Amino acid sequence: MKFVALLLFSLILLSGNMTVIAAENDVKAPAGVFAAPSGGGAQTKPTATRLEAAIQEAIDAKKVDQAAKPGLLGIPGGPEVNPLLAVLWAVWVGWIFSTVGAFGGVMASVGHISVFGLGDYAASFGKTLKLNKVVTDSLRVSNQWLVGTSSLISSIKYASLGRIVLPLGVALGLGSLAGSILTPILTQGKVDFRSYVGYFGVFVLALGCYLFYETTPGARAKKKNAAAVVKAFEAAAQKHQTDNRANKVEVLSVSLSRVVFTFYGVRFSFNTFLPVLGGFVIAMVASFLGVGGGFLLVPFLTSISELPMYLAAGTSAFAVLIGMATSISTFMFGGTPVYWPMVGIELVGIVIGSWIGPITAKFFSDIWLKRIFIVLALIVGVNYVLRGFFGIRLW
């Protein structure tokens, strides 16, 4: 079973990497493209990429100085990101995603939008110029590259610890395929930065409120199976026995209608249709926001499937991996560029944080993992709703 899972990981990653060659030309913005022919104004070549055409439009609108030093995406005068800051933030992104199985894409977005200041740069082109939407799409797919890499690493680690419900992850992944293809096709080049931030904040804020309810005594009392596993897992963690072979997910039966498995002696089961449907809806939302979808998958797994956080994190990471490979490929084949000088550096930090997360997760209680999730959701959600819809910034 491990061999099959690892083979699937490799194939999915390969499918995502197939887009690199096609995208490399998009991040290059040769000065020759913007040279004005004699006797006429500056024009783009007929074969100009989506990025090149958007840069030329911004030059014509006096929003970009053609003579300036190339920065982000090769745009003249574009911002540059501090490499050390990029690595450190990526370590945090990898850690938070691999620890709770979510919020990697949200934190990657916060980094790109606020910490690195790329959000203000995209918004500076206004709603009418195409460069606003090109940079916004680039940030969306860059977020997903970070989350996709983190999900790959943390999935392998969680699999080795026996904390992935593979049939559930596969069901979610199958549903995510259609959603991850459909959303980029429908929204690519149509979402300006301010609208993106506003909707991003709405989803995250709503999620934080819901998860707060989930931590109340009444909500927790309804999840007896998850509570039993948490108690057993935390007791084993105190005795340093969480990595024993006997304390791993064991699938008892698999059918088209129901899957049954056990973890720490507690029996779980789920209807296979619900994860497929849930994966489709979650993937559509996640692809639109440019995140992994773990912030929706984790509540889905802990609420509907009643999994404890210790299983939800790994299973979510596996499902995210499938959706990310699909969404990234769709975006990049559609002409969305990626700024590899920045993303490549960030991937180093992602690898470090994603490997540490599954190892350190056992040192945090189930309830505290949820509380970390909630605090982040409320802070990010409120800030981005105000910023996107009302032009008010808290930070």
Secondary structure by P-SEA (a helix, b strand, c coil): caaaaaaaaaaaaaaaaccccccccccccccccccccccccccccccccaaaaaaaaaaaacccccccccccccccbbbbbcaaaaaaaaaaaaaaaaacccaaaaaaaaaaccccaaaaaaaccccccaaaaaaaaaaaaaaaaaaaaaaaaaaaaaaaacccaaaaaaaaaaaaaaaaaaaaaaccccccaaaaaaaaaaaaaaaaaaaaaaacaaaaaacaaaaaaaaaaaaaaaaccccccccccccccccccccccccccbbbbbcaaaaaaaaaaaaaaaaaacccaaaaaaaaaaccccccaaaaaaaaaaaaaaaaaaaaaaaaaaccccaaaaaaaaaaaaaaaaaacccccccccaaaaaaaaaaaaaaaaaaaaaaaccccccc
